[in-house]
Amino acid sequence: MARRKSSCDSNCELCDRNCPKLTEHHLVPRQETKRRKKKNRADLGPTIDICPPCHKQIHTLFTNKKLAADLYSADLLRSHPDMIKFLTWIAKQNPYKKVRTRR
């Protein structure tokens, strides 16, 4: 489960909105890192801090295998055509408003 960060003045690393809460997204999903052999959180790989709508949209659109193989950086996620469409839309939304995600 993603760890929530409570921070008033932090921007999402994908949509760049100033959001009230951010979540930690593992760029290589924990399912793919053989976490049983890892001794601490730092061994689980790089993470980015993103808003809940961006995080939910990523996991709605892509499987963990796809994320691990092809979308393992913030730049790759930002440049995927499905994410470009979503990021263009979400950037215009109020960061305090709850949004639905769709495929």
trRosetta pair geometry for C-beta under 8 A, 3 or more apart (Angstrom, degrees):
i j d omega theta_ij theta_ji phi_ij phi_ji
2 23 4.1 40 143 179 137 115
2 24 5.4 176 -162 58 84 66
2 25 6.6 -12 -118 -79 126 53
2 55 6.2 -5 -58 -168 172 151
3 23 7.0 147 74 -156 40 66
3 24 4.6 14 52 19 90 125
4 21 5.7 -15 -167 -174 106 117
4 22 7.4 144 -160 81 57 41
4 23 5.6 -38 -101 -99 59 75
4 24 8.0 -127 -70 -1 18 82
5 10 7.0 -17 113 48 123 168
5 21 6.9 151 75 -164 54 64
5 22 4.6 -17 60 68 108 91
5 23 7.1 180 13 -91 81 22
5 24 6.8 95 -27 -46 107 87
5 49 6.0 -32 29 -137 147 121
6 20 7.9 -15 -148 155 68 72
6 21 5.9 -29 -106 -111 57 85
7 10 4.1 51 102 -12 126 125
7 21 7.6 117 34 -118 60 37
7 22 6.3 -18 39 14 108 109
8 20 6.7 -8 -120 -133 52 62
9 18 6.6 -26 -147 -156 48 113
10 18 7.2 137 75 -147 29 64
10 19 6.8 -45 84 58 79 76
10 22 5.4 -73 105 -22 134 135
10 49 6.5 -52 162 130 134 140
11 16 5.3 2 177 -155 123 49
11 17 6.6 163 -147 79 75 25
11 18 5.5 -46 -89 -88 74 57
11 19 7.2 103 -135 9 31 81
12 15 4.7 18 87 47 134 83
12 16 6.2 -89 69 -38 78 15
12 17 5.3 20 18 47 115 75
12 19 5.4 55 -43 -4 99 130
12 22 6.4 177 -95 -114 67 102
12 49 7.2 -132 -129 119 45 72
12 50 4.9 55 -157 -148 93 57
12 51 4.0 -52 -86 -17 133 95
12 54 5.7 134 -176 3 138 146
13 16 7.7 30 -142 -75 15 58
13 48 4.4 -111 64 179 152 115
13 49 5.8 108 -16 64 112 62
13 50 5.6 -80 42 -78 85 78
13 74 5.4 -72 141 -129 115 145
14 48 7.5 98 -42 128 87 139
14 50 5.1 28 3 -126 110 119
14 51 7.7 -114 49 25 101 85
14 54 4.5 151 62 -159 138 150
14 74 6.5 -142 -83 -155 74 95
14 77 6.3 -63 -113 112 117 124
14 78 6.1 -170 -144 -82 76 88
14 83 7.4 -89 -168 -177 125 121
14 87 6.2 -120 153 -106 93 118
15 50 7.8 94 10 -155 87 92
15 51 6.4 -46 38 24 121 124
15 53 7.8 6 -11 82 153 108
15 54 5.5 -150 -16 -69 109 127
15 87 5.2 -162 -101 -143 78 82
15 90 4.9 -72 -119 102 148 116
15 91 5.3 -162 -171 -78 95 73
16 91 6.9 18 57 -118 90 105
17 51 6.3 -5 64 -35 111 150
17 90 7.2 -103 -22 139 136 92
17 91 6.4 -169 -59 -128 100 53
17 93 7.7 -37 -93 70 157 76
17 95 4.7 169 150 -82 126 115
18 95 6.3 -124 82 -12 53 164
19 22 6.0 117 82 -69 120 76
19 51 4.2 175 -78 -100 169 113
19 52 8.0 179 178 12 145 76
19 95 4.4 -147 -105 -167 67 129
20 95 6.5 150 -7 130 78 110
20 96 6.3 61 -14 -96 128 79
21 51 7.3 100 85 -137 63 68
21 52 6.6 24 93 -26 107 108
22 49 4.2 37 153 175 140 99
22 50 6.3 136 -158 65 91 14
22 51 6.1 -64 -111 -82 65 46
23 49 7.3 158 73 -152 27 59
23 50 6.2 -34 61 70 78 69
23 51 7.4 62 15 -179 86 13
23 52 5.7 87 -13 -83 124 64
23 55 4.8 -15 67 -50 132 163
24 47 4.8 6 -174 174 95 141
24 48 7.7 152 -153 75 53 31
24 49 6.2 -32 -96 -97 58 65
25 47 6.1 150 73 -160 42 80
25 48 5.3 -20 59 61 99 81
25 49 7.7 164 14 -98 82 15
25 50 5.1 5 -8 22 127 119
25 55 5.5 -158 -76 -114 114 95
25 58 6.7 57 -142 52 143 161
26 29 5.7 111 91 -116 115 30
26 30 5.4 103 37 -43 170 78
26 33 7.6 -94 172 -18 140 136
26 44 6.1 -69 -123 141 130 110
26 45 5.9 80 -165 77 98 108
26 46 7.7 127 -154 87 57 43
26 47 5.4 -45 -95 -98 48 88
27 45 6.3 -123 55 139 86 115
27 46 4.9 -1 21 86 128 93
27 47 6.6 -160 -14 -101 81 30
27 48 6.5 76 -63 -9 97 98
27 67 7.7 -163 177 166 42 101
27 72 5.0 81 153 -170 100 59
27 73 6.1 31 -156 -88 137 34
27 74 7.4 -77 -102 -42 118 65
28 32 5.6 -108 169 83 89 118
28 33 5.8 107 115 -66 111 103
28 45 4.5 -70 46 159 108 170
28 46 7.5 80 7 44 90 75
28 67 7.4 157 -128 126 35 93
28 68 5.2 65 -148 -122 78 80
28 72 5.5 18 -72 -134 80 108
29 32 4.9 82 69 10 84 103
29 33 7.4 -158 99 -14 44 92
29 64 4.0 -80 48 -149 168 102
29 67 5.4 85 -30 85 108 130
29 68 5.7 -80 25 -58 91 99
30 33 5.6 -60 -145 30 40 113
30 35 5.1 17 -178 -55 93 136
30 44 5.7 -17 -109 -159 90 121
31 35 7.9 -41 -87 -8 21 113
31 64 4.8 14 57 169 132 161
32 64 6.0 -177 -33 155 108 106
32 65 7.3 142 -83 -98 126 48
32 67 7.9 -166 -1 83 144 93
32 68 4.0 -136 -172 -93 179 150
33 38 6.6 17 132 -39 112 138
33 43 7.9 147 161 131 129 76
33 44 5.5 112 100 -150 165 62
33 45 5.6 -135 -98 -15 141 120
34 37 5.1 12 130 20 105 112
34 38 7.3 136 99 -24 66 93
35 38 5.0 -53 -150 28 53 119
35 44 6.2 16 -111 -109 100 100
38 43 3.9 177 -150 101 103 124
38 44 5.7 89 171 -69 168 69
39 43 6.1 84 41 -2 65 151
40 43 5.6 106 61 1 63 101
41 44 5.6 -44 -164 10 47 119
44 47 7.8 32 96 -50 104 108
48 74 5.1 114 -86 -74 160 115
50 54 4.4 -102 169 86 119 127
50 55 5.2 148 94 -58 112 86
50 58 7.8 65 99 -15 161 135
51 54 5.0 89 59 11 79 103
51 55 6.9 -148 94 -7 38 92
51 90 8.0 177 72 165 135 134
51 95 6.8 -113 -125 -145 148 98
52 55 5.5 -58 -141 39 33 114
52 56 6.0 31 163 -19 69 107
53 56 5.8 -55 -143 38 30 109
53 57 6.2 31 157 -21 64 108
53 90 5.8 172 115 -133 135 133
53 93 7.7 -6 45 79 175 147
53 99 4.8 31 -112 57 133 118
53 101 6.7 164 -157 -67 72 103
54 57 5.7 -57 -147 36 30 112
54 58 6.5 36 154 -25 64 102
54 86 7.8 135 -117 129 66 122
54 87 7.5 43 -113 -95 106 83
54 90 6.7 158 -71 120 82 169
55 58 5.9 -51 -153 28 30 113
55 59 6.8 11 157 -2 62 108
56 59 6.2 -67 -151 46 31 100
56 60 6.1 35 151 -25 68 110
56 101 4.7 -164 121 -19 108 150
57 60 5.4 -54 -142 35 32 115
57 61 6.2 21 163 -12 67 111
57 83 7.3 124 127 -116 121 76
57 86 5.2 141 -175 -177 154 159
57 90 7.7 -111 -23 -50 155 145
57 101 4.7 -156 -85 -133 69 126
58 61 6.3 -69 -150 41 23 102
58 62 6.1 -39 178 34 63 110
58 67 7.2 68 168 -100 106 126
58 71 8.0 -174 -153 131 104 143
58 77 6.6 -19 -112 -146 117 127
58 83 7.5 25 -93 -100 74 117
59 62 7.1 -73 -113 59 25 73
60 101 4.7 -177 -18 134 160 128
60 102 7.3 143 155 124 149 4
60 103 6.0 -139 154 -78 101 68
61 82 5.3 157 -149 125 144 144
61 83 7.3 -159 60 -65 168 79
61 86 8.0 -116 -45 -26 143 149
61 103 6.5 145 -98 -130 62 67
62 66 4.5 -128 -166 87 97 126
62 67 5.1 114 127 -56 129 87
62 71 6.2 -45 -153 33 168 151
63 66 4.7 98 54 5 78 102
63 67 7.1 -142 95 -4 43 86
64 67 5.5 -52 -146 37 35 114
64 68 6.2 33 156 -18 67 107
65 68 5.9 -56 -146 38 29 108
65 69 6.1 15 161 -9 65 115
66 69 6.1 -64 -138 45 25 102
66 70 5.7 -36 -175 36 65 112
66 71 6.4 27 137 11 79 112
67 70 7.5 -78 -116 56 12 70
67 71 4.9 -62 -131 68 51 104
67 72 6.9 108 159 -76 62 61
68 72 6.4 43 -153 -80 30 107
69 72 7.7 -172 70 -36 10 109
70 76 6.9 -171 147 170 62 137
71 76 4.9 -170 -135 119 53 115
71 77 5.2 84 -174 -79 107 72
71 80 6.4 -13 -106 -50 122 137
72 76 6.5 34 43 43 47 148
73 76 4.7 94 56 7 83 101
73 77 7.0 -148 93 -4 44 86
74 77 5.7 -56 -150 38 33 112
74 78 6.2 34 154 -20 67 108
75 78 5.7 -54 -144 38 30 111
75 79 6.2 17 160 -11 65 113
76 79 6.1 -64 -142 43 28 103
76 80 6.8 45 155 -42 63 95
77 80 6.1 -42 -156 5 32 113
77 83 5.6 167 167 -123 67 175
78 83 6.3 -125 -126 119 20 130
78 84 7.4 72 168 -82 53 71
78 87 6.6 33 -139 -46 72 168
79 83 7.6 34 53 69 20 118
79 84 7.0 16 -152 -61 26 108
80 83 4.4 70 67 15 96 110
80 84 6.8 -161 85 -17 44 83
81 84 5.6 -48 -143 27 32 115
81 85 6.8 32 159 -17 62 101
82 85 6.0 -53 -157 32 32 111
82 86 6.6 25 150 -12 64 109
83 86 5.5 -57 -146 43 39 109
83 87 5.7 37 157 -21 73 109
84 87 5.9 -55 -139 39 26 108
84 88 6.3 31 158 -23 61 106
85 88 6.0 -55 -152 31 25 112
85 89 6.7 17 154 -11 60 109
86 89 5.8 -64 -154 41 32 107
86 90 5.9 21 158 -15 72 112
87 90 5.9 -53 -130 41 31 105
87 91 6.1 43 163 -33 63 104
88 91 6.2 -52 -153 22 22 115
88 92 7.7 13 152 -12 53 105
89 92 6.4 -70 -170 32 36 106
89 93 7.1 34 144 -29 69 109
90 93 5.3 -53 -154 22 47 119
90 99 7.0 -165 -117 59 93 173
93 97 5.9 -114 172 61 100 123
93 99 6.0 15 178 -69 164 137
94 97 4.1 84 73 -10 102 112
